[in-house]
Amino acid sequence: MSERALRVGRNEALFRQVNEQIDDLNRTLSQLGDRTIHIVCECGELACSQVLVVPVAAYERVRSDPARFFVVPGHELLDVEDVVEEHHDYYVVRKHSGVPEHVAAATDPRS
């Protein structure tokens, strides 16, 4: 596993943790509106701060697998992850088995 792949995994885990921390606020707001939440892109680029709007149900479904992350289309890093879902405004990626998947699982705030 390259140092870059490890750094990417840690960066994605950081964004996932940020999204989990704001999840309660998002849930409250989504109940008042259209059942969507606003999250930050969980790509491996630490400087990325793009916002995604995803349905609450999709967020929970993706969160059930600690190796899956939400990214802006074009932010996927195919050397460490595969695109497993393509939506108009966001993609869902899944970390490759081995170290990328292990880092994702070890940093999962829901575990």
N, C-alpha and C positions, 0 to 999 in steps of 0.2 A: 504494500500500500504506500503510495507516494505521500509526501508531506502535504502536497496540494490537496489530495483527496481527503486527508484527515482534516485539514483546515476547512474545506468546503463542508464536510459533515458537521463540524462544530458550529460553523456559521449558520447552517440551516437549523440546527438544534436551538440556537439562540433565538432565531425568529419564531420558531414554534413555541418556545417558552413565553415570548412576548405575547403571542396570540392567545395562549392559554390564560395569561394573567388578565387580559382584557375581555376574556370570554364572558364573564358574568355581566359586565356592562353591556356588551353586545346583545346578550340574551334578553335583557330588560328592554333594550331599545327595539329589538326585533319583534317583540310581542306587541309593540305599539304600531308597528309598520308592516312591512311586506315579508317577514320571516327570513330575512337575509342578515348576514353580519359582514362587517368590514374587517379585514385582516391585512397584515403586511405580507408581501411576497416572501416566501420561505426559501428563496434560492440561496446559493452559496456565496453570493457577492455581498459582503458586509455593508457596502455603501448603498445597496438597493433599499429603497423605502417606498416602493410602489404599493398601492393599496388595491386589494382584490375584494370584490363583493361576491359572496358565496351563500347559497341557501344553508340554513341551519342544519337541515337533514344531511346535506352533503358534507358539511364540516364534521359532524359526528361520525359519519360513515368512514371518512378518510382517517380520522383520529383513532379508529378502532385498530389500525395497523400502524405501529410505531415507525415503520420504514417508509410511510407515505407522507408526502409534503405537497403543499399548494405553491405553484409558481406562475408567474406571468409567462404567457407563450413567448418562446425565444430565450427564456432563462434556464431551460433544462441543460444539464451537463451530462451528456450521454456516456462519458467515460466512468461515471460513478452511479448513474441512475437511468431508468427507462421511463418514458412517458407511458402511463397506464390508462389515462383518461384525457381526452381533449374536449374542452368546452370553449365556447366563443371567447370568454374573458379570462379563463384560467386553465392551466393544465394540472393534473395530479401526476407526480412522479413517485417512483418506488426505488429505493436504494438497492444497488446490486448486493447479492449475497456476499458474505465474508465481512471484512472490516467495515465497509460503508453501512451495511445493515446492522452490524454490532454497535457501531457508534450511535446510530439512530435509536436503537432499542435502549442503550445504556443512558441516553440523555432524555428519554421520553418522560415528560412531567406527569403523565397519567399512570406510570408504572410504580 
